[in-house]
């Protein structure tokens, strides 16, 4: 039996159009009206979901037709529709970017697209952009457009009249400091680092209300999944130590849930604040921003030594991106260089330009695991034991290397555990 729920996919022609701010403000607005709001992020992302979780007061999952898979995406949307009054999906990058794209996701599940366009320094071209987004590919469920950063009432009217017949104008959001989320470092700051985030969310909701952007979208019928995810109960009794603090927080909620559903006990510890490791059978060092906490990480020598000793024990250790950097000899960011675990005999540094981006998969002996990479750091891997190389999803070209040292598997690749739960369980069992 299908379940219907109002749903919308917030898209844009590119990044930096304001879709994250609009999504968060819209989620908070309807949450304040007493509605149960579920937000999803199209594509791999950690930072936006943290903000949307606080905005909607509900967990946020990723939807991606390749990494998560169409059947699992269908299952997640179906389960959300059972209990929600509104589903909002935020597009990643531009509407048609990537293969598969957010437009493909909208078509797959019949979710109408609301395009947010930054209208600064723009007049009739607004209509051309809107028309292009609506008609670039056929059969796209297109709800209409929303103008962001509108300069005046006259500007708003000009934008509305620029639209061709058949494209609905949902309104204009004025240029307003209250509709601004802070940016820093490699993107949006983590939600936990923004002391004023709660106030910003309330202000953003107020701006939308003042602009009259309060209407619920049309209901979408979400069909039951054809196939449901089956998780093997093969991690019963296995305790996995999870590094989790301000330096290591890039963790898909579904990765946590996957391990726990397979029977694992996750025991969190903080490389920043704790001095000893918990008694565990394996370690998971996820990504994050260790470069922003170099002094504190380097000063905690007892934890560095404890992690190094565990890595040398031969027990399973998965180190992803920032977690891998933590295992190097040194990490440099600007003028600061800090000595770290020295498990991997190499040095890493933050670069000014992006060093890796995209969806990839890795063929482990236990199975093929999917994930993504996004990093600005680099390291000399000549001294390291190159083990397996990932493959880029878009063109089949070589991707990130995995390095294996004893029980340690380390890479820039962030894995999505539900793409290969049996392989993940086999690794963590040791």
N, C-alpha and C positions, 0 to 999 in steps of 0.2 A: 504494500500500500504506500503510495506516494505521500509526502508531506509538503504543504505549501507554507511559504514564509516570505515576507517582503525582503527583497535582496537587490543589491546594486554592486557593480564593480567600478571603483573610482580609478580612472585612468588619466593619462596626460600624453601630450606629444613627446615629452622628454622628462628627464629628471629636473628637479629644482623648479617645478611649476607650482608647488604647494600642495600636492596630493596627500602627503603624510599629515600635514597640519589639518587639512580639510577632513580627512578620514578620522583623525583623533577627535577633532571638535564635533563632528557629526555623531561619533560614538558616544561622547560625553553628553551631548544634547539629548539624545534619545534615552540614554541611561537615566538622566535626571528626570525624564518624563515617566519613569517607572517601567520602561521596556527592557527586556532582556536582550542585550546586543552581543552578537558574536562577530568578531573581526578575524579575517584571514589575510595573510600576506601572500601574494602571488610570487613564487620564486624563493630562492634561498635568502634569508635575511635574519639577523638577530636583533638589531637595534630598533627598527620600527616596531616589531612586535612587543618589545618591552614597553614602549609608549602606549601602544594600543591596548595592551592588557590593563594598564592603569586607567586609560580613558574609558574602556568599556566595562571594567570591573569583572572581566572574564578572561579565561586563557585564550591565547592566540596561537594558531597553527599555521604552517606553511601549506600552500597548494601549488603543486608543480606537476604538469602532466608527465614529465620525464623522471624527475628525481623521486617524487612521491608516488607517481603512477595514477592513471585515470581511475582505476577501481578504488584505490584508497582515497583519492580526492572525493569520489562520489560518496563513499562511506562516511567521510568526515562531514560533508555538507548535509547528507541525509540525517545524520545524528544531530547536527546542530539545528536543522529545521524542525526537529521534533519538539525542541524546548525553547526556541528563540522567537522573539517578536521582530527581529531585524538581523539580517546578515549583510555585512559589508566586507568586500574583498578589495584590498589595495593592490593596484597594479605595481609591478616592478619596472623601473626605467620607463620607456615609452610603450604605448599600447601594443605596437606591432614588433617590438624588439624581442629578439631571441626566437629559437625554434625548439620547442613550441613557445608561443607568445601568450601574453595575457588575453589577446583577442581570441586565440585558440581556446583558452580556458573558458571565456565567456560563451563562445559558440557551443562548446562541449556540454555545458550545463544550463544553457539558456538564460544566463544572468545578464541583464541589460547593463550597458556601459554608460557611465556618466563621465564625460571628459572634462577635466579641469584644465583651463588654459590661462596662463599668466598673460593678462591683457595690458600690461604696462607698455607704453610707447607703441600701441597698436590700435588700429581703427577697423576698417573694412576687411583687412586681412584676417581678422578674427573669424569671419564667416567662411573664408577660404580654408582655414585650418580645420574648422569644425566640419566642413563638408568633406575634406580629405580624410579625416579620422573616421567619419561615418561610412564612407564609400570606398576606401582603399581596397578592402577585401569584401567579397559578397557574403550575404547571410549573417552579418554581425547584428546581434540584438543591441541596438543603439538607443539609449533613453534620451540623450540630449547633452547639452554643454552647460558648464558653470564657469563664469568669468571670475578670475581671481585678481586681486590687487587693482581694483577699478578706481580711477582717479576722481570721478564726480558723477552726479546724476546725469549730466549731458553725455559723459563718456559711456555710462551704462546704457543709455538709450541708443547711442551710436552702435554699440556692440550688438545689442539685441536686433536692431534693424538690419544689420549686416548679414544675418543668418538666412540661408536659402529656405524656401518653403519645405516644410516637413521635418526641420530640425528644431527641437524644442529648447527654449532658453529657460534654464532653471533659476537664473538670477545672477547677480553680481555681488561679489564680496569686496567691500572697500579696502583700500590700503589702510591697514590698521596694525599698529605695533602689537596689539593683543593677539593677532593671528601670526605669530612668529615663534618657531621653535629654535633653540640655540644650536649652532653648528660648531664643531671643533675637531681637530685632528683628522681622522679619516672619514668623517661623516657625522651624523647626529651623535650627540653625547648619549650615554646610557641613561635610561630613565632614572635610575637610582642616584645619579650624580646631579640631577637638576632639582635644587631645593625648591624652586618656584613652579615645578611642573604642574602640581595640582591647581595652582592659581591660573596658570596658562591655559589649562584644559577648560576651566570654568569660564575664563574670558573668551576663549575661542568659541565655546558653545553659545555664549551671549552674543557674539558678533553674528553668528549664523542666524540666531533667533531674530536679531534686529534687522537682518537683511531679508527675513521672511523665508529662510531656507529650512523649513521644518517638516515638510510633507514626507510621509513614508513612501518609499517606492512601491511599485506594483508587486504583488505576490508572484513567486516563482515556485513551480512544482518540482520538488526534488525526488527522483525515483529511488527506490531501494537499491543498494549495491548488488551487482551481479555476483561478485565474489567478495568475501569478507577476509580480513587479515587474520591468519591463524598463527599464533606465536607458540613456539615449542617451550615446554616447561622444563628447560634443561639447565637453568642456573640456580635451582633450589639450593640454598645453603651457601652460595657464593657471595662474599662481601666485597664490594667494589668501592674503593676510595675515590671520591670525586672532588677534584680541586674546584672550589666555588667561592669566589669573592669578587671584589672590584677588578682584579687583574685577570680573572678567568671566569667569564660569564657567558660565553657564546655557546649556549646549550639549547638545542631544540627540546621543547617539552616532550615531544614524541620520542626522543631518544631516551629520556629518563623513563617515560612510561613503558617503552619497549623492554628495557632491562628489568624493570620491576615486574612487568607482566610475565616475563620468563622466569621469575623467581628470585632474581638478585636482590640483595639488600644494598642500597646506595648509602654510603657513609661520607657525608661532606666534611671537608677540611679546608682550611684557609692557608695557602702558602704565604700570605701576608702576615697573618696574626698568630697562627698556631706554631708551636715549637716542636711538636711530635706528630707523627703519622698515627692514625687509628690502626687497630689490628684488622688488616684486610688481606684478601687473597689476590687482588689485582688493583691497578691504578688506572684512572681515566683523567688525563690532563687536557681539558678542552682549550679552545681558542679564547682570545680576549685581547686585552690591552696591557700586557706586561711592561711594554715600553713606557707607559705612563706611571708606573710604580717601581721603577728600577731601584731607587735608593732603598725602599722598604723591603723589596724582595732580596736584594743583596745583603742587607743588614741582618736578615733572619738566617744566619748560617746553620743553626741547628736544623731548621726545616730543609734547607738545601742539602745538607749532609744526609738527612733521613731519606729524602727522595732519591738521592744518588745511591745510597745503600740498597734501597728497595729495587731500583733498576738493575743493580748488579746481582740481585738474588736469582734472576732468571724467571721471576713471576711475570705474568702478563702486564704490560704497560702500553696504553694507547695515548700518544701525544699528538695533538692536532694543532698545527699552526702556532699560536701563542704558547701552547703547551710544549711544542717542540723547541721553541726559542728558549724556554725556561731550562731545557736540558743542555743547552750549549755552554761553552766555556765563558763567553762574554756576549753581551748584547749592548750595542751602541745606539744612542738616539741623540742626534745633535752633538753637543759637547760632552755628553754624559756616557760613560762606559761602565758597566757593572759586571762583576764576576758572578756567575750563576752556578749551575749544578756540575758542569764539566763531565756529564755523561757522554754527550756527543762531542768529540774532540774537534770542534770548529767554532768559529766566531760569526756572529750575526750582526747586522746593522740595518737601521731604518733608512730607506732610500726616499728621495723626493718624488719619485714617480711610481705608479702602480707596477708591480712586478708579476702579478698573476691574477687572472680573473676567468671564471667560467665554470660550467658543469662538467664533471669528469667521472669516470668509473675506474675502479681498480680490481684486477683479477687476483684475489687472494686464493691460496690453496683451498680455503674453506668455502669460497664462493665469490661471486661478483658483487661488489658494494658500490653504491652510487653516492655522490656528494658534490661539493663545490669548493672552489678556491677563490680567495680574495686576499691579497697581501701586498704590503708596501716594503717588506723587508727582504733581504737576500742573505745568503751565507755561502761560504766556500765548502762545497760538499766533496771535494777531492779526497779528504781523509776518511770519509764516511763509507760505510758498506751499503752501496746502492742495492736494493733488494728487488722491488717491483716498481714498474712505472705505470702511472695511470694513463687513461686514454681520454682525449677531449670528446665530449658528446657531439659537438657541432660538426666536426670534420674528421674524426678518427685519428687525429695527429697525437703524438706523444704528449703527455701532460706531466703532472708533478711526480717526483720520485718518492717512494717510500723507502725509509732507511730502517734496517733491522739490526739490532745489537742485543744478543741474548733474547730476552722476552720482550724487548722494547720494539714497538713499531711506531715510527714517527714520520710525519709528513705535513706539508702545507694544506693537504686536503682535509676539509671538514666532512665527515661521513654522516649519511642519513641512515640510521640503524634499521629502520623499518624496511629499507630497500633490500636487505638481506639478513633478517633476524637470526637465521640458523648459523650463518657465517660469523656474525658478531658473538653469538653465544658460544660457539666453538672456540673462538679466540680467548674470550674472557674466562672460560673454564680452565684453560691452560693445558 
